[in-house]
């Protein structure tokens, strides 16, 4: 069959296949880099390219925001479901996982982060020779003109992940670093909170609550899933002009700034923030470690994380006390699903995703509200212990790979 890489960019300047330069026009068409017969070899192939691209203003791909308060430039990615190829060349589908290696060059004042730890982070003034060599080897000399001093950040290679979970984030973010014990890990887990500097005065009151929820959640999910937290660190970033509530990128969860309290952090706001924090944390196992083969089973990712966030809260006395209306919040999701289910546009929880684009249609009240009600009923039917043992088996059999609903039910 046809072999291609998904990619959308302004222009591809050079393209080489297994070290041999080829004509770009013969291979790049309709947001695909195609590899016709004869150019690929058996076994491993190497594709190298240089390209120019535009930052996006749609909240997808690599989005750029300029803060009107201080002119700070903030960049972040939003790749789910089919937007990774708008920033990087990749197999932009969930069932093709790959290890990812990244190096970023950014203005000196930027903080750059991705899914894994930094192997190196230095400026051209700190290491001029090494910086110059890196710039020349990667053809970045023209790209850095006009930015003054710059920072190079190199990240360690990730385990196998799907392209939609890859993250690239850079900007003059304010960073608050905390740590916490993660059962099964030899060292404390690094946890950071980031937001743009002009909003620090508003968000700082929420960090302690989020940190408590993450520590509680990691301990609870580790016990319930029988599987330690699978990633090397955990960052939570508040992003301007973010289109969604939050996104579970591996080890680098992005949040809408709508979660930042503009006044005193009230109970309702705290309930929403705590629930979303636990929801995205659950995805680090259910969705990231074991990922649906195709978007048909996106409902299971979202329904499971939705319900488990409430279940986790219910079994922690302190979180439940701080967010006393959490069961009411779940019932409100159910009511929204019932309302949607009464319309002519209703659909089953399990819905065919004929194309990648159709995954967007599944982000609705039925997926989250009706789906989470199903998960709640399932746990009630088989019991907490059976669900926990089933999840343990599920992650043992399918860690860093792809699954479908049958795999999940078989594990139960």
PyMOL commands that set and color helices and strands:
alter all, ss='L'
color gray80, all
select helices_A, chain A and resi 24-26+84-86+128-137+163-165+197-225+257-259+267-283+295-314+317-322+326-341+356-362+365-382+384-398+405-411
alter helices_A, ss='H'
color red, helices_A
select strands_A, chain A and resi 3-6+11-17+20-21+28-29+32-35+47-52+61-66+73-78+103-107+111-113+118-123+150-155+169-171+174-180+189-195+233-239+246-247+252-256+290-292+401-403
alter strands_A, ss='S'
color yellow, strands_A
deselect
rebuild
show_as cartoon
